[in-house]
Each structure stands twice: as C-alpha cells, then as structure tokens.
Amino acid sequence: MSMPIELSLYEALTEAGVKPDSARRVERQVEAAITRGQEAVRAEMHDQLMTKADGVGLRNEITQVRNELKQEITGLRVEMHKAINEQTWKLLSFFIAANGIMLAVMKYLG
C-alpha cells in the first residue's frame, strides 16, 4: 500500500530549487490569496443565502399578508351578498309591479 505524500507549497518550492525565503514568501502570498477568496465567497453567500432570522421575518410577513387578504375577501363577500340581496329585491319588486300592471290591463280590457 502506498500512502499519498502531502507536501506543503514551501517544501515543493524548496525541493524545486527555490530559495527558502522566496519559497516562504510565495507560500504566504498564496495562502493570503486563498483566504481572501474564501472571505469573498463567504460575503457573497451571506448576501445571497437566507438566515433563520430572515426565514422567521419572511414567515411573519406572509402571515400578515395572508390575514390582510382574508379580511379583504371577507369584506368583498359581505359587499357581494348586499348587492345580490338588493338586486333580488329590485327584481321581485319589478315582477310584482309587472303582474299588477298586467292584471290591471286584463281587468280593463276584460
């Protein structure tokens, strides 16, 4: 069984013939660049991902909007029932008046 060999960047550079001071400096610069890249990715993820607190806030907003919509729908239902009731009474009054007129005309003609 062969075990994988892990070399640090410093060791790889010194084995390749780079002076130890230069190899250490390159290693630090690469590590700093990787760290900056990771921090940039974290910052971007923080802006893009939703936290638990964001989820709770969103849930509260949705609940509030849902309750407002329920109230508006209830108000619309009440208005519709009033309008239907009013139209029903107008229609009934028209039929009664039309029947009265028709009976009067039939009595007058007959």
C-alpha positions in Angstrom: 0.0 0.0 0.0 1.3 3.4 -0.9 0.4 6.4 1.2 -0.2 9.7 -0.5 2.5 12.2 0.1 1.4 15.7 1.0 3.9 18.4 0.6 3.4 22.0 1.6 3.9 24.6 -1.0 7.1 25.7 0.8 8.5 22.2 0.6 7.6 21.8 -3.0 9.2 25.0 -3.9 12.4 24.4 -2.0 12.7 20.9 -3.5 12.3 22.6 -6.9 15.3 24.8 -6.1 13.6 28.0 -5.0 15.4 29.8 -2.2 13.8 29.1 1.2 13.0 32.8 1.8 11.4 33.2 -1.6 9.5 29.9 -1.1 8.1 31.0 2.3 7.1 34.4 0.8 5.3 32.7 -2.1 3.6 30.2 0.3 2.3 33.1 2.4 1.1 35.0 -0.6 -0.8 32.0 -2.0 -2.4 31.3 1.5 -3.4 35.0 1.7 -5.0 34.9 -1.8 -6.9 31.7 -0.9 -8.1 33.3 2.4 -9.2 36.5 0.6 -11.0 34.3 -2.0 -12.8 32.4 0.8 -13.8 35.6 2.5 -15.2 37.0 -0.7 -17.2 33.8 -1.3 -18.5 33.9 2.3 -19.5 37.5 1.9 -21.3 36.7 -1.3 -23.0 33.7 0.2 -24.0 35.8 3.2 -25.7 38.3 0.9 -27.4 35.6 -1.1 -28.5 33.0 1.5 -31.4 33.3 3.9 -30.7 33.0 7.6 -33.1 31.6 10.1 -33.9 35.1 11.2 -34.7 36.0 7.6 -36.9 33.0 7.4 -38.8 34.0 10.5 -39.3 37.5 9.2 -40.5 36.2 5.9 -42.9 33.8 7.6 -44.3 36.7 9.7 -44.7 38.9 6.6 -46.5 36.1 4.7 -48.8 35.5 7.7 -49.6 39.2 7.9 -50.4 39.4 4.1 -52.5 36.2 4.4 -54.5 37.8 7.2 -55.0 41.0 5.3 -56.2 39.1 2.2 -58.6 37.1 4.4 -60.1 40.4 5.7 -60.4 41.8 2.2 -62.1 38.7 0.9 -64.5 38.7 3.8 -65.3 42.4 3.1 -65.8 41.6 -0.6 -68.1 38.7 0.3 -70.2 41.0 2.5 -70.5 43.6 -0.3 -71.4 40.8 -2.8 -74.2 39.5 -0.5 -75.5 43.0 0.0 -75.5 43.6 -3.8 -77.2 40.3 -4.6 -79.8 40.9 -1.8 -80.5 44.4 -3.3 -80.8 43.1 -6.8 -83.1 40.3 -5.7 -85.5 42.8 -4.0 -85.4 45.0 -7.1 -86.2 42.0 -9.3 -89.0 40.9 -7.0 -90.5 44.5 -7.0 -90.4 44.6 -10.8 -92.2 41.3 -11.1 -94.9 42.4 -8.6 -95.3 45.7 -10.4 -95.4 44.0 -13.8 -98.0 41.5 -12.6 -100.1 44.3 -11.1 -100.0 46.2 -14.4 -100.8 43.1 -16.3 -103.8 42.4 -14.0 -105.0 46.0 -14.4 -104.8 45.8 -18.2 -106.6 42.5 -18.3 -109.3 43.8 -15.9 -109.7 47.0 -18.0 -109.8 45.0 -21.3 -112.0 42.2 -20.0 
